[in-house]
Amino acid sequence: MPRWSTMLLPTLALATFAPTQVRAAAADQMDFAACPVRHSPEYYCCEYSETTKVLYTKYNRPSGGDYESYYIDGWNEQRQVNFPYTMYHPTTQEFYYDDPSTICRVQAVANTETGELTEELQCADTNSSLVAASQDSSVFWTYAANVRNNNASFPVGTTCYSVMLRDGTVDSDLMDACTSTSSTVEPRFTTFTETPLVIIYLLYLAFFIVLGAWAVYKNFMQNANKSVNEMNKKLINTPQTPSRAVAGNAHGRHTSVRVSDTRMQIEAAEDILQTGFSKSYLGNFVFGCVVVASLALNVLLIIIICDYYGNFDPPLFDTTEDNALVFIIVWVITAIWFVVIVSMQDRIFNFFRLRVPLDKCEFV
């Protein structure tokens, strides 16, 4: 019997007993306790104006069944309204659905003339009517623009009506008609990986790479120059003969004056050096980059301040947390940068020039 036939028989046997086609039936959402459909959602359309409509959803806490106790425990857990929106940790107070005296929610107020919606945070400790309106702890309201799923209620100053049929199903025509011409804008949070910020990171990284490359290039060019000794000539090359004359005539006239004059000349000859520098196109380019980078730091500070006062829409940074932090970081970097520049002001121009022999230099 051929060898391939011994492998073919088991394969045919598996193919015979295996199902010819496997089809997974669509899962029923009612089989999952956490699905929204288990919360008997009811839909209402609220008209802010003739062109602005918002669909509100009312969720009811499920009752009965094996999971009722879990639903009750879950709904009674401590909650917190994330408004105004923050990325990680809201600063608002905590509340409990089953304790109306602690309840907090986002209340929307609509301007019927403009259709503009204003949202504000309300809590029971500042609005006593909220306690009476929050006795039913088994109901939760939300809407599409409520991106953080905060506890909400019907907006003030609007006309709201149900889009549900008597049999509990949804009137699809009314729901489709409950659309708004205004688009929903989700809150922006600063992740510090936004494209403009990444571009700024890369530009400053490239700047420091260019600055380091210039330092390496300058050092290489100067070390390769064979006339290094000519770059450190004494500006005052005083002969030692006066010293010898004074030393040989200790009792001569004006000896003390000659000694003092000679000492001054020797000290001057030791302290004052001649160093020649010449311009470099590459050095001028790098110096221009330093000027641009310095000005850009000031521009960044101005942009951050303007963003803090709401001159950008949408804001560049999260005003609740990130704006002040970014300003402090950029301010500290800017301060350190300019302190370094001021401390090197006597040498900064020569840093971007090449040392050359004195007979070829443009600057001494």
Secondary structure as GFF3:
##gff-version 3
##sequence-region A 1 364
A	DSSP	alpha_helix	3	17	.	.	.	ID=ss1
A	DSSP	three_ten_helix	29	31	.	.	.	ID=ss2
A	DSSP	three_ten_helix	36	39	.	.	.	ID=ss3
A	DSSP	beta_strand	42	47	.	.	.	ID=ss4
A	DSSP	beta_strand	53	60	.	.	.	ID=ss5
A	DSSP	alpha_helix	68	75	.	.	.	ID=ss6
A	DSSP	beta_strand	79	80	.	.	.	ID=ss7
A	DSSP	beta_strand	94	95	.	.	.	ID=ss8
A	DSSP	three_ten_helix	100	102	.	.	.	ID=ss9
A	DSSP	beta_strand	104	110	.	.	.	ID=ss10
A	DSSP	beta_strand	117	123	.	.	.	ID=ss11
A	DSSP	alpha_helix	129	132	.	.	.	ID=ss12
A	DSSP	beta_strand	139	143	.	.	.	ID=ss13
A	DSSP	beta_strand	159	162	.	.	.	ID=ss14
A	DSSP	alpha_helix	172	177	.	.	.	ID=ss15
A	DSSP	alpha_helix	195	224	.	.	.	ID=ss16
A	DSSP	three_ten_helix	228	232	.	.	.	ID=ss17
A	DSSP	beta_strand	233	234	.	.	.	ID=ss18
A	DSSP	alpha_helix	241	248	.	.	.	ID=ss19
A	DSSP	alpha_helix	255	271	.	.	.	ID=ss20
A	DSSP	beta_strand	273	274	.	.	.	ID=ss21
A	DSSP	beta_strand	277	278	.	.	.	ID=ss22
A	DSSP	alpha_helix	281	308	.	.	.	ID=ss23
A	DSSP	alpha_helix	322	343	.	.	.	ID=ss24
A	DSSP	alpha_helix	348	351	.	.	.	ID=ss25
A	DSSP	beta_strand	354	355	.	.	.	ID=ss26
###
